[in-house]
Amino acid sequence: MAELADAHDSKSCAERLAGSTPAATTVTVTNLDIPLRAAPAQTAEGRAVWDSDDDKLTIGDGTSRKTFIDETKVGLKWEASDTTERTTTSGTDVTLSTMSGLSISTDRWILIVVNARKTTGAAAAAALGVRLNATDVVVTTAITSTTNQAERTTMQYLIPPRRGDVLYNGAWGSGQNSAGATVGALTIATALAATVTDVLIRGNGGGTNTLAIDEVQVFSYGTGA
C-alpha cells in the first residue's frame, strides 16, 4: 500500500509539473568576461570571443563568425533631417531650417544635403549657407544664376573633422543646378572646434524671388575602425 501511495504521489507530482508554467528567473551579473583571442577562430553558433588584437566582438554563426564594430567610428550615420519645405523672399540671410539636439563629435566628418529651388521675380541669385551651433561655417553663397527664371539646385556640403589638431581651412561643396548655373566657391567663415549640437541652413532669395529648401539631410562619417 505504501508503494502504491508513493507511486500515486509521484504521478500526481509529475502531472502537476507537466501542467505548470515555470516562474521567470532573473540573473544579475556584475561582470561578464568572455574569452580573448588575438585571432578568433570559433564557429560554434552563439559562441562569443573578443578580438583582443583589433578590439572587436566576434560571435560564431555555425559555419563562420560575425564581427561587430563600433558604429561611431566607421560608416555613414544619419543624424537629422527636415522634410518640410521652408521658404523666404528675404534679400538678406535668414535661418530656413534648424535641426537641434544633435551630438556630432569633433572627430567626425559632416555631410549635409539640401534640395533648393528659386522662383522667378527678379534677376538675382538665391544663396545658401551653413551654421553649426552659433557659428557660420559656410558663408551664404549663390546656388543659382542671376537670370530671372525658375531653377532647382541640389547642394552637398562636406565639413571635415573639427579637432584642434586638424581644424579645417575649407569645406567641400557641390551643386547640381537645373539651369546649368555654376555654383560659387564656398567661403569658410570660422572653424568650429566643438561638438555639433545644432545644424542650421541659412539663405536668401536675392530680393523678390522665393527661395525654398526641402528634404534636408544631415549625416556624419566615421574616421576609422
C-alpha positions as CSV (number, residue, x, y, z in Angstrom):
1,M,0.0,0.0,0.0
2,A,2.8,2.3,0.9
3,E,4.5,1.7,-2.6
4,L,1.2,2.3,-4.3
5,A,0.7,5.6,-2.4
6,D,4.3,6.6,-3.3
7,A,3.6,5.8,-7.0
8,H,0.4,7.8,-6.9
9,D,2.1,10.7,-5.2
10,S,4.9,10.6,-7.8
11,K,2.5,10.5,-10.7
12,S,0.5,13.4,-9.3
13,C,3.7,15.4,-8.8
14,A,4.8,14.7,-12.4
15,E,1.4,15.7,-13.7
16,R,1.4,18.9,-11.7
17,L,4.9,19.8,-13.0
18,A,3.9,19.0,-16.6
19,G,1.0,21.3,-16.5
20,S,2.7,24.2,-14.7
21,T,4.3,27.3,-16.0
22,P,7.8,27.9,-14.5
23,A,8.3,31.3,-12.9
24,A,10.5,33.8,-14.6
25,T,14.1,33.8,-13.4
26,T,16.2,36.9,-13.2
27,V,20.0,36.6,-13.1
28,T,22.0,39.7,-12.2
29,V,25.6,39.6,-13.5
30,T,28.0,42.3,-12.3
31,N,30.7,41.3,-14.8
32,L,30.6,39.0,-17.8
33,D,34.1,38.1,-19.1
34,I,34.3,36.4,-22.5
35,P,37.3,34.6,-23.9
36,L,40.0,36.7,-25.5
37,R,41.9,35.8,-28.7
38,A,44.2,37.7,-30.9
39,A,42.8,35.9,-33.9
40,P,39.3,34.4,-33.1
41,A,38.5,31.2,-35.0
42,Q,35.4,30.0,-33.3
43,T,32.5,28.8,-35.5
44,A,30.0,27.3,-32.9
45,E,26.6,29.1,-33.0
46,G,26.4,31.9,-30.5
47,R,29.9,31.4,-29.1
48,A,31.4,34.9,-28.4
49,V,35.1,35.7,-28.4
50,W,36.7,39.2,-28.0
51,D,39.3,40.0,-30.7
52,S,42.0,41.4,-28.4
53,D,44.1,42.4,-31.4
54,D,41.5,44.6,-33.2
55,D,39.2,45.3,-30.2
56,K,36.1,43.8,-31.8
57,L,33.4,41.4,-30.7
58,T,33.1,38.2,-32.7
59,I,30.2,35.6,-32.5
60,G,30.1,32.3,-34.2
61,D,27.2,31.6,-36.6
62,G,27.5,27.9,-37.1
63,T,29.9,27.9,-40.1
64,S,32.0,31.0,-39.5
65,R,31.7,34.1,-37.3
66,K,30.3,37.6,-37.4
67,T,32.4,40.6,-36.4
68,F,30.8,43.6,-34.7
69,I,32.3,47.0,-34.9
70,D,31.8,50.4,-33.2
71,E,29.3,52.2,-35.4
72,T,30.5,55.6,-34.0
73,K,33.9,55.1,-35.7
74,V,33.1,53.9,-39.2
75,G,30.5,54.2,-41.9
76,L,27.7,56.7,-42.6
77,K,25.4,57.6,-39.8
78,W,22.2,59.5,-40.3
79,E,21.9,62.4,-37.8
80,A,18.9,64.5,-38.6
81,S,16.5,65.7,-41.3
82,D,14.0,68.4,-42.2
83,T,11.5,67.2,-44.8
84,T,9.2,70.3,-44.6
85,E,9.6,72.9,-47.3
86,R,10.9,76.2,-45.9
87,T,10.6,79.4,-47.9
88,T,11.8,83.0,-47.8
89,T,11.6,86.1,-50.0
90,S,14.1,88.0,-48.0
91,G,17.0,89.7,-49.7
92,T,19.2,89.2,-46.6
93,D,20.2,86.0,-44.9
94,V,17.6,84.2,-42.7
95,T,17.5,80.8,-41.0
96,L,15.4,78.5,-43.0
97,S,15.9,75.2,-41.2
98,T,17.1,74.3,-37.7
99,M,17.9,70.8,-36.6
100,S,18.8,70.6,-32.9
101,G,19.5,68.1,-30.2
102,L,22.5,66.5,-32.1
103,S,25.8,65.3,-30.7
104,I,28.3,65.1,-33.5
105,S,31.8,64.7,-32.1
106,T,34.7,66.7,-33.3
107,D,36.4,63.6,-34.9
108,R,33.6,63.0,-37.4
109,W,33.0,64.4,-40.9
110,I,29.7,66.0,-41.6
111,L,27.7,65.7,-44.8
112,I,24.7,68.0,-45.4
113,V,22.4,67.6,-48.4
114,V,19.9,70.3,-49.3
115,N,17.4,70.5,-52.2
116,A,16.5,74.1,-53.1
117,R,14.5,76.0,-55.7
118,K,14.2,79.6,-56.8
119,T,11.2,81.2,-58.4
120,T,11.0,83.9,-61.0
121,G,10.6,87.5,-59.8
122,A,13.9,89.3,-60.2
123,A,17.3,89.0,-62.0
124,A,19.0,87.8,-58.8
125,A,20.7,84.7,-57.5
126,A,19.5,82.7,-54.5
127,A,22.1,81.8,-51.9
128,L,22.6,79.2,-49.1
129,G,25.0,78.8,-46.2
130,V,25.5,76.5,-43.2
131,R,25.7,77.4,-39.5
132,L,26.9,74.9,-36.9
133,N,25.7,75.7,-33.4
134,A,26.0,79.5,-33.4
135,T,28.9,79.7,-35.9
136,D,28.5,80.4,-39.6
137,V,31.0,77.9,-41.0
138,V,29.9,78.3,-44.7
139,V,29.0,81.8,-45.7
140,T,25.9,82.1,-47.9
141,T,26.9,81.5,-51.4
142,A,25.0,81.8,-54.7
143,I,23.4,78.4,-55.7
144,T,21.6,79.7,-58.8
145,S,22.2,82.0,-61.7
146,T,21.1,85.7,-61.7
147,T,18.7,85.1,-64.6
148,N,15.1,85.8,-63.8
149,Q,13.9,82.2,-64.1
150,A,12.8,79.3,-62.0
151,E,15.7,77.0,-61.1
152,R,16.4,74.0,-58.9
153,T,19.7,73.1,-57.2
154,T,20.8,70.2,-55.0
155,M,23.7,71.1,-52.7
156,Q,26.1,68.9,-50.8
157,Y,28.3,70.3,-48.0
158,L,31.2,68.2,-46.6
159,I,32.8,69.5,-43.4
160,P,36.0,67.8,-42.2
161,P,36.6,66.8,-38.5
162,R,36.8,69.7,-36.1
163,R,39.5,68.6,-33.6
164,G,42.1,71.2,-32.6
165,D,44.9,69.4,-34.4
166,V,43.0,69.2,-37.7
167,L,40.9,72.4,-37.8
168,Y,39.8,72.7,-41.4
169,N,40.6,75.7,-43.6
170,G,38.0,74.8,-46.1
171,A,34.9,72.8,-46.9
172,W,33.9,70.9,-50.0
173,G,30.6,71.7,-51.6
174,S,29.0,70.9,-54.9
175,G,25.7,71.7,-56.5
176,Q,23.7,70.3,-59.5
177,N,21.7,73.2,-61.0
178,S,18.7,72.6,-63.3
179,A,19.7,75.6,-65.5
180,G,23.4,74.7,-65.7
181,A,24.4,77.6,-63.4
182,T,27.8,77.4,-61.8
183,V,27.7,77.2,-58.0
184,G,30.0,79.7,-56.4
185,A,33.1,78.7,-54.4
186,L,32.3,78.1,-50.7
187,T,33.7,80.6,-48.2
188,I,34.5,79.4,-44.7
189,A,33.7,82.0,-42.1
190,T,35.1,80.4,-38.9
191,A,36.5,77.0,-37.9
192,L,34.4,75.3,-35.2
193,A,36.3,73.1,-32.7
194,A,33.3,71.8,-30.8
195,T,30.7,69.1,-30.7
196,V,27.9,70.0,-33.1
197,T,24.5,70.2,-31.4
198,D,22.7,72.3,-34.0
199,V,22.8,72.4,-37.8
200,L,21.1,75.5,-39.4
201,I,20.6,76.1,-43.1
202,R,20.6,79.8,-43.9
203,G,19.9,81.7,-47.1
204,N,18.2,84.4,-49.1
205,G,16.2,84.7,-52.3
206,G,18.1,87.7,-53.6
207,G,15.1,90.1,-53.2
208,T,11.7,89.4,-54.7
209,N,12.5,85.8,-55.6
210,T,11.2,83.0,-53.4
211,L,13.9,80.6,-52.1
212,A,12.7,77.3,-50.9
213,I,14.5,74.3,-49.4
214,D,13.3,70.9,-48.7
215,E,14.5,67.3,-47.9
216,V,17.5,68.5,-45.8
217,Q,19.5,65.5,-44.6
218,V,22.5,65.5,-42.2
219,F,24.9,62.6,-41.9
220,S,28.2,62.0,-40.2
221,Y,31.2,59.8,-41.2
222,G,33.4,57.8,-39.0
223,T,37.1,58.3,-39.1
224,G,38.5,54.8,-38.7
225,A,37.8,51.2,-37.4
